[in-house]
């Protein structure tokens, strides 16, 4: 069974949901023992609720996805097995997962061609340039250098397409097992690598946020957005919208990819400021560790929902490998 971590602290009419679920699962059929795949426990120990939380980034998934996963094994056979997922020595960063996917420019919500996009992003860079006196980070000179780099590449970026099915080799830095899982040597292209259209005002916010993240190493919070870039939300600086615009940091695992990515993309801004956009379906699928030969059906919104609602396939594969001895013994 898999669910969100919030179920550990949720209750209905004063009853703790997790305790009720555990009780029901243990008493089902002939009786089951609930096993944690992530905690170091003796075979006869009773796991605490937190022991059922699996941190995907600890198991080679390039994403800080924390989920409750419970395995129930019949009480009469559970003592035969020691089941635990193998932890990886290093986290997989976003930039290594996006290697091999072509650079794309974002689109515009209304009129969209390379000239209109170029004009809109030039305006965005000018807007961002006006706030340098109020820059809230620690690396002001690095931020200026990054803005200059973006400006130098604007014309070239404007000539990029908004979609591509091209596919180049994966990063050589990827762990061999993960790279083999994602790759198919017979595959000549990918689907779903197409950008959204964004409002010009959001282009300025994406440009600022991605440039800030590039030099500061963290995505800016709401209070770190200058007033000139603040959206017109009454509660913008109350803390309620702290992560309204979130950049996926290239040097770290991604934040949790959820179905909310189907809404507007603000939580999933591409780490490269020059592209000035949110992630494509294919990029989100990479962060979820879907192999490149997966094709998602329906419109783009439906495809994002399919990606965001999934258990990362590379993690699912490891869970299956861990549990295989149980089935082989029956």
C-alpha atoms as one frame of an Amber mdcrd trajectory, in Angstrom:
protein
   0.000   0.000   0.000   1.247   3.467  -0.864   0.018   6.847   0.347   1.183
  10.359   1.176   3.121  11.035   4.370   0.285  13.165   5.706  -1.730  10.056
   6.506   0.579   9.441   9.491  -0.850  12.461  11.305  -4.403  12.562   9.898
  -7.521  11.722  11.872 -11.260  11.444  11.315 -13.644  12.106  14.185 -10.746
  11.892  16.612  -9.483   8.540  15.352  -5.979   8.313  13.887  -6.304   7.112
  10.295  -2.953   5.338  10.213  -3.675   3.280  13.328  -7.000   2.191  11.869
  -5.388   1.223   8.566  -2.671  -0.767  10.324  -5.230  -2.582  12.443  -7.361
  -3.483   9.420  -4.373  -4.698   7.391  -2.938  -6.837  10.180  -6.275  -8.609
  10.745  -7.081  -9.220   7.076  -7.470 -12.856   5.987  -5.208 -15.262   7.901
  -3.305 -12.383   9.508  -0.425 -10.301   8.252   2.703  -8.697   9.615   3.388
  -5.204   8.299   6.951  -4.761   7.102   9.015  -1.597   6.682  11.288  -1.580
   3.638  13.392   1.341   4.814  14.074   0.982   8.564  16.797  -1.069  10.263
  14.626  -3.300  12.445  14.841  -6.752  13.961  12.506  -9.236  12.287  10.259
  -9.353  15.361  10.229  -5.602  16.011   7.066  -3.544  15.602   7.697  -0.629
  13.231   6.797   2.905  14.272   4.657   4.903  11.802   7.693   6.876  10.591
   9.460   3.595   9.735   7.111   3.151   6.769   8.259   6.392   5.093  10.445
   5.801   2.035  12.573   8.692   0.816  12.875   8.202  -2.932  16.077  10.261
  -3.205  17.843   7.730  -0.972  17.182   5.028  -3.568  18.480   6.582  -6.779
  15.380   8.599  -7.705  16.243  12.237  -8.574  13.381  13.576  -6.497  12.671
  14.325  -2.828   9.515  12.222  -2.796   8.574  10.901   0.656   5.765   8.359
   0.719   4.321   5.827   3.154   4.720   2.335   1.707   3.450  -0.639   3.704
   4.114  -4.256   2.803   1.963  -6.923   4.391   3.318 -10.506   4.519   1.443
 -13.491   5.881   2.298 -14.058   9.519   3.200 -17.713   8.957   6.003 -16.936
   6.457   7.237 -13.452   7.363  10.029 -14.777   9.612  11.852 -16.288   6.637
  12.789 -12.955   5.085  14.809  -9.822   5.743  13.447  -7.211   3.376  15.108
  -3.831   2.998  15.670  -1.465   0.100  19.298  -0.707  -0.669  20.298   2.896
  -0.012  22.433   4.659  -2.630  25.656   6.448  -1.791  24.782   9.666  -3.593
  21.707  11.591  -4.665  20.963  12.050  -8.372  20.701  15.750  -9.355  18.186
  17.260 -11.770  20.783  18.366 -14.326  22.022  14.800 -14.877  18.462  13.616
 -15.564  17.742  16.348 -18.102  20.935  15.742 -20.084  20.196  14.609 -23.628
  16.882  16.458 -23.963  17.140  19.416 -26.387  16.921  23.004 -25.166  13.567
  24.618 -25.967  12.157  28.084 -25.627   8.919  28.694 -23.789   5.800  29.875
 -25.558   3.537  32.885 -25.110  -0.079  32.522 -24.048  -1.453  34.608 -26.906
   0.634  35.660 -29.906   3.486  33.194 -30.213   6.404  33.255 -32.623  10.113
  33.650 -32.158  10.000  37.433 -32.654   7.192  37.938 -30.128   8.955  35.653
 -27.659  12.249  37.502 -28.116  10.567  40.877 -27.494   8.761  39.518 -24.429
  11.922  38.103 -22.859  13.893  41.269 -23.639  11.188  43.145 -21.710  11.476
  40.539 -18.944  15.247  41.011 -18.635  14.776  44.775 -18.496  12.183  44.352
 -15.749  14.466  42.077 -13.761  17.345  44.495 -14.309  15.393  47.240 -12.554
  15.326  45.378  -9.260  19.044  44.851  -8.803  19.203  47.461  -6.041  16.680
  45.434  -4.054  18.341  42.094  -4.718  17.717  39.934  -1.613  20.386  37.258
  -2.158  24.036  37.019  -1.133  25.716  36.779  -4.548  24.813  40.056  -6.224
  27.746  40.022  -8.677  26.957  36.438  -9.684  23.339  37.405 -10.303  24.417
  40.264 -12.582  26.753  37.919 -14.467  23.912  35.443 -14.933  21.579  38.136
 -16.295  24.299  39.172 -18.745  24.703  35.560 -19.868  20.947  35.261 -20.441
  20.896  38.467 -22.497  23.777  37.242 -24.651  21.886  34.038 -25.517  18.409
  35.513 -26.018  18.551  35.743 -29.795  19.859  32.193 -30.145  17.274  30.878
 -27.687  14.441  32.649 -29.518  15.275  30.603 -32.612  14.842  27.300 -30.786
  11.628  25.428 -31.315   8.976  24.772 -28.670   8.993  21.014 -29.284  11.468
  18.325 -30.235  11.493  14.539 -30.372  15.289  14.414 -30.616  17.205  12.445
 -28.035  20.902  12.466 -27.249  22.853  10.165 -24.902  22.095  10.275 -21.197
  24.573  11.837 -18.804  27.641   9.684 -18.181  27.376  10.652 -14.519  24.208
   8.615 -14.016  24.524   5.400 -12.056  24.817   2.459 -14.433  21.672   0.769
 -13.108  19.527   3.899 -13.460  20.919   4.731 -16.910  20.183   1.199 -18.133
  16.662   1.425 -16.714  15.932   4.697 -18.538  17.656   3.930 -21.796  16.765
   1.866 -24.850  19.605   1.765 -27.402  17.076   1.210 -30.204  15.118   4.352
 -29.351  15.743   7.238 -31.758  13.438   9.845 -30.196  11.068  10.735 -27.362
   7.528  12.085 -27.092   6.121  14.752 -24.795   8.993  17.230 -25.028   6.924
  20.328 -25.812   6.751  23.575 -23.847   3.793  25.443 -22.434   2.794  28.981
 -23.272   3.292  31.499 -20.447   2.113  35.054 -19.799   4.787  37.741 -20.329
   4.604  38.685 -16.625   5.401  35.085 -15.701   8.382  35.061 -18.061   9.939
  37.806 -15.923   9.246  35.835 -12.746  10.690  32.639 -14.244  13.763  34.499
 -15.467  14.347  36.092 -12.073  13.679  32.907 -10.094  15.875  30.689 -12.278
  18.742  33.206 -12.270  18.468  33.594  -8.485  18.474  29.813  -8.015  21.452
  29.403 -10.333  23.688  31.662  -8.259  22.236  31.186  -4.758  21.629  27.444
  -4.904  18.042  27.745  -3.642  14.752  28.764  -5.212  13.579  32.204  -4.027
  10.698  32.356  -1.576   7.823  34.807  -1.891   9.460  37.418   0.358  12.536
  37.321  -1.910  10.557  38.469  -4.956  10.862  42.226  -5.493   7.524  44.064
  -5.517   7.767  44.732  -9.250   7.536  40.962  -9.858   4.963  40.113  -7.198
   1.704  38.607  -8.527  -1.558  40.243  -7.505  -2.442  37.887  -4.657  -3.725
  39.424  -1.432  -1.878  36.843   0.638   1.320  36.851  -1.426   3.659  37.707
   1.466   1.802  36.030   4.317   3.689  32.775   3.833   0.735  31.056   2.191
   2.316  31.407  -1.261   5.954  30.923  -0.248   6.590  28.363  -2.981   4.270
  29.756  -5.624   7.243  29.914  -8.015   9.732  27.103  -7.477  12.835  26.408
  -9.539  14.111  22.843  -9.775  17.737  23.217  -8.665  20.109  21.614 -11.159
  22.587  20.387  -8.545  20.022  18.665  -6.267  17.146  16.186  -6.548  13.859
  17.707  -7.677  11.019  18.548  -5.339   8.106  16.097  -5.351   6.573  15.826
  -8.824   2.803  15.816  -8.281  -0.260  16.069 -10.495  -0.337  19.802  -9.710
   2.223  20.175 -12.487  -0.779  19.906 -14.833  -2.113  23.268 -13.595   0.374
  26.018 -14.421   3.965  24.804 -14.059   4.936  27.490 -11.523   6.200  24.869
  -9.059   8.379  23.276 -11.736  10.522  25.981 -13.349  13.400  24.745 -15.515
  16.837  25.393 -13.927  18.239  27.013 -17.100  17.263  30.730 -16.999  17.830
  31.165 -20.743  14.925  28.831 -21.582  12.558  30.766 -19.302   9.916  28.071
 -18.913   8.384  25.276 -16.886   9.196  21.614 -17.387   7.828  19.565 -20.266
   5.991  16.264 -19.800   9.137  14.393 -20.852  11.335  16.261 -18.368   8.854
  15.585 -15.555   8.772  11.935 -16.640  12.575  11.797 -16.453  12.480  13.111
 -12.880   9.900  10.433 -12.075  12.287   7.883 -13.696   9.945   6.779 -16.467
  12.045   5.114 -19.174  12.329   7.178 -22.338  10.234   4.705 -24.325   7.093
   5.447 -22.267   4.463   7.358 -24.251   1.717   9.214 -22.368  -1.765   9.405
 -23.873  -4.355  12.186 -23.930  -3.816  15.935 -23.967  -0.892  17.583 -22.186
  -2.844  18.155 -18.966  -3.808  14.481 -18.833  -0.222  13.450 -19.523   1.078
  15.586 -16.648  -1.495  13.987 -14.314  -0.347  10.495 -15.350   3.266  11.411
 -14.616   2.589  13.210 -11.331   0.334  10.538  -9.822   2.776   7.676 -10.399
   5.091   5.888  -8.031   8.554   6.429  -9.610   9.086   3.333 -11.785  12.746
   2.970 -10.756  11.661   2.840  -7.104   8.821   0.436  -7.932  11.321  -1.811
  -9.692  13.541  -1.913  -6.587  10.566  -2.720  -4.362   9.589  -5.546  -6.717
  13.141  -6.934  -6.684  13.183  -6.777  -2.880   9.885  -8.662  -2.577  10.590
 -11.230  -5.284  12.124 -13.781  -2.862   8.792 -13.930  -1.012   6.936 -14.979
  -4.151   9.683 -17.355  -5.247   9.408 -19.211  -1.938   5.688 -19.936  -2.252
